[in-house]
Amino acid sequence: MDKTSNQFATNVFFQSHHVSRLKRGEILGSGRRFRGCTVWFTGLSGAGKTSIAFGIEDFLCRNKIFTYALDGDNIRYGLNKDLAFSSDDRTENIRRIGEVARLFADAGAIALTSFISPFAADRNSARKIHEDADLPFFEVFVDTPLEVCEQRDVKGLYAKARAGKIKEFTGIDSKYEFPEKPDLVLKAGEDSITDCVNKVIDLLVKNKIISEEIIREIHELFIPEAEQSHYRLIASSLPSIEIETIDLQWVQVLSEGWATPLKGFMRETQYLQCLHFGAIIDETLHNQTIPIVLAIDDQNKERIEKSKNICLLYKNNLIAILEDIEIFAHRKEERAAAVFKTTNRGHPSIKMIYDSGDWLVGGDLKVFNKITWNDGLDDYRLTPNQIKKRLKDMNITWNDGLDDYRLTPNQIKKRLKDMNADAVFAFQLRNPIHNGHALLMQETKQTLLKREFKNPVLLLHPLGGWTKDD
């Protein structure tokens, strides 16, 4: 062999990309954000690292977040198949995967790595690789007792190690160095995979890799009881505006979560998205065709335009705080034309728009109490979360022979999974099915089969419930 063949190259220089991370974030799914980072799962063989990582990968991909799980076996199968399990080879294994994870993170992915990585020095090196590249790195210790890992050992590796057939096996004759300050500890021997997945998602939310919109279906905007006094004290020093009844109705809609993901009256960007795209484009795409805005006149604008936060009063009662406000022009003709496709002031809603203030103020709402109208119906006006809980508590059935077909969303998801459905096409009908419906359903299935789906499943909704008598 040539003597110089093992020498390191001296003419290799790092090349900076022309495409910025911000630009990558704009083209990766919805949300238009760069989320590149690495979540490094470490723990004994059988601890649950891969199951948790694959669960997170599934959750994030379903929510259109670019992610990829790098599994230890998969890497050994390909990239690192030339490495054995000596201390030096394990160090090189982790060095390589640290570099690969960095590349995935730099590309904008949330990289999920599942490696025993028993040595603290190697894990610290992987962290430094990311820190040097200005990429977030989270060490997650899957702390599962050795006896539990052995019980889960479908490959029989622990038994072979105890019999001396496998040398230097981590946890048996090779030491595992426990993380001193991991970013998260998961007790996968006690908690379910779902619980562990949720804790990692919370970690990503806390560190602003993903936003809370991804994990919360319904956003209520009420101030917790324990914080009421604090916010009332803050409110006492803020400028205030008196709102109209229609504004209070919108506060109710927003505060109870009916307009999720909105966290208050629309800012200008949200307002324009709503008018011209019929959607709010944030972490995900949300249908929203009606603007939810707070109009103010010139006098109120002058009073509050130098303030960051303001109070909302109704009939001189404190209703809410509007935080981090943004004031912008109320282009009334544009709003009327976009929403109603006419600017005729004879339409009562269009007249209301033209009669309102020339400015709109947006911001995040913090609402003190649930809005009530004292008309004898308040007990029946439930928030979305209250409705979900009430229906669950009622365990409603109709005893008409169709209850087995009336499934909850989670039951439907499980049934579809059990059926190995790779595509779902849904028809929502109130009338009995007629021949035109049936032809559409058949045609849809054939179209999906032509697109190479193997098992498209029809979801007929609702199957039961009220139908027309004919």
Long-range contacts (C-beta under 8 A, 24 or more apart in sequence): 21-106, 21-108, 24-107, 24-108, 25-108, 28-66, 28-108, 29-64, 29-65, 29-66, 30-64, 30-281, 30-283, 30-284, 30-285, 31-64, 31-65, 31-211, 31-282, 31-283, 31-284, 32-281, 33-283, 34-108, 35-65, 35-66, 35-108, 35-109, 35-110, 35-209, 35-210, 36-104, 36-105, 36-106, 36-107, 36-108, 36-109, 36-110, 36-111, 36-135, 36-136, 37-105, 37-110, 37-111, 37-130, 37-135, 37-136, 37-137, 37-138, 37-204, 37-207, 37-209, 38-101, 38-102, 38-104, 38-105, 38-110, 38-111, 38-112, 38-113, 38-126, 38-130, 38-135, 38-136, 38-137, 38-138, 39-110, 39-111, 39-112, 39-113, 39-138, 39-140, 39-200, 39-203, 39-204, 40-101, 40-113, 40-115, 40-117, 40-123, 40-126, 40-127, 40-137, 40-138, 40-139, 40-140, 41-112, 41-113, 41-114, 41-115, 41-140, 41-142, 42-115, 42-116, 42-117, 42-118, 42-123, 42-139, 42-140, 42-141, 42-142, 42-179, 42-182, 43-116, 43-141, 43-142, 43-143, 43-144, 43-188, 44-116, 44-144, 44-146, 44-149, 44-170, 44-171, 44-176, 45-116, 45-149, 45-153, 45-157, 45-158, 45-169, 45-170, 45-171, 46-144, 46-148, 46-149, 46-150, 46-152, 46-153, 46-158, 47-142, 47-143, 47-144, 47-149, 47-188, 48-142, 48-144, 48-152, 48-186, 48-188, 48-189, 48-193, 48-196, 49-114, 49-115, 49-116, 49-142, 50-114, 51-188, 51-193, 52-114, 52-142, 52-186, 52-188, 52-193, 52-196, 52-197, 52-200, 53-112, 53-113, 53-114, 55-193, 55-194, 55-196, 55-197, 56-112, 56-197, 56-200, 56-201, 57-112, 59-197, 59-201, 60-110, 60-210, 63-214, 63-284, 64-284, 65-110, 65-210, 65-214, 66-108, 66-109, 66-110, 67-109, 67-110, 67-111, 67-112, 68-104, 68-109, 68-110, 68-111, 68-112, 69-112, 69-113, 69-114, 70-97, 70-100, 70-101, 70-104, 70-111, 70-112, 70-113, 70-114, 71-114, 72-114, 72-115, 72-116, 75-100, 75-115, 85-167, 85-168, 85-169, 86-168, 87-119, 87-168, 90-118, 90-119, 90-122, 91-119, 91-121, 91-122, 94-119, 94-122, 94-123, 94-125, 94-126, 95-122, 95-125, 95-126, 97-126, 98-125, 98-126, 98-129, 98-130, 99-129, 101-126, 101-130, 102-129, 102-130, 102-133, 102-135, 105-130, 105-133, 105-135, 105-136, 106-133, 106-135, 110-204, 110-209, 116-170, 116-176, 118-170, 118-174, 118-175, 118-176, 118-177, 119-177, 120-177, 120-179, 120-180, 123-179, 136-207, 136-209, 138-183, 138-184, 138-203, 138-204, 138-207, 139-179, 139-182, 139-183, 139-184, 140-182, 140-183, 140-184, 140-185, 140-186, 140-200, 140-203, 141-178, 141-179, 141-182, 141-184, 141-185, 141-186, 142-186, 142-188, 142-196, 143-185, 143-186, 143-187, 143-188, 143-189, 144-187, 144-188, 144-189, 145-189, 146-171, 148-189, 210-283, 211-282, 211-283, 213-260, 213-261, 213-282, 213-283, 213-284, 214-283, 214-284, 216-260, 217-260, 218-257, 218-260, 218-383, 218-384, 218-385, 219-257, 219-260, 219-261, 219-262, 219-263, 220-255, 220-256, 220-257, 220-383, 220-385, 221-254, 221-255, 221-257, 221-263, 221-264, 221-364, 221-365, 221-366, 221-367, 222-255, 222-367, 222-368, 222-369, 222-370, 223-366, 223-367, 223-368, 228-368, 231-321, 231-366, 231-368, 232-318, 232-368, 234-309, 234-321, 235-311, 235-318, 235-321, 238-307, 238-309, 238-310, 238-311, 238-321, 239-303, 239-304, 239-307, 239-310, 239-311, 240-310, 240-311, 240-312, 240-313, 240-318, 241-296, 241-300, 241-303, 241-304, 241-310, 241-311, 241-312, 241-313, 242-313, 242-314, 242-315, 242-316, 243-294, 243-312, 243-313, 243-314, 243-319, 245-314, 246-352, 247-294, 247-312, 247-314, 248-314, 248-319, 248-371, 249-371, 250-292, 250-294, 251-312, 251-319, 251-320, 251-365, 251-367, 251-371, 252-370, 252-371, 253-292, 254-292, 254-365, 254-367, 255-320, 255-365, 255-367, 255-370, 255-371, 256-370, 256-383, 256-384, 257-383, 257-384, 257-385, 258-384, 259-288, 259-292, 260-286, 261-286, 262-288, 262-292, 263-364, 263-365, 264-322, 264-323, 264-362, 264-363, 264-364, 264-365, 265-292, 265-293, 265-294, 265-322, 265-360, 265-361, 265-362, 265-363, 265-365, 266-291, 266-292, 266-293, 266-360, 266-362, 267-326, 267-328, 267-362, 267-363, 268-326, 268-328, 268-360, 268-362, 270-362, 271-328, 271-360, 271-362, 275-334, 275-335, 275-338, 275-339, 276-338, 289-339, 290-339, 291-335, 291-339, 293-330, 293-360, 293-362, 294-322, 294-360, 294-361, 294-362, 295-330, 295-356, 295-357, 295-358, 295-359, 295-360, 296-327, 296-357, 296-359, 296-360, 296-361, 297-357, 297-358, 297-359, 298-357, 298-358, 298-359, 300-357, 300-359, 301-327, 301-357, 301-359, 301-361, 304-361, 309-363, 310-361, 310-363, 318-368, 319-367, 319-368, 319-371, 320-365, 320-366, 320-367, 320-368, 321-365, 321-366, 322-361, 322-363, 322-364, 322-365, 323-363, 323-364, 323-365, 323-366, 324-363, 324-364, 325-361, 325-362, 325-363, 326-361, 326-362, 326-363, 327-359, 327-360, 327-361, 328-359, 328-360, 328-362, 329-358, 329-359, 329-360, 330-356, 330-357, 330-358, 330-359, 330-360, 332-356, 332-358, 398-464, 400-464, 402-463, 402-464, 405-463, 405-464, 406-462, 406-463, 406-464, 412-459, 416-457, 416-459, 419-455, 419-457, 420-455, 421-455, 421-456, 421-457, 422-453, 422-454, 422-455, 422-456, 423-448, 423-453, 423-455, 423-456, 423-457, 424-456, 424-457, 424-458, 424-459, 425-456, 425-457, 425-458, 425-459, 426-458, 426-459, 426-460, 426-461, 427-458, 427-459, 427-460, 427-461, 428-461, 428-462, 429-460, 429-461, 429-462, 430-462, 430-465, 430-466, 430-467, 430-468, 431-467, 431-468, 432-467, 432-468, 433-460
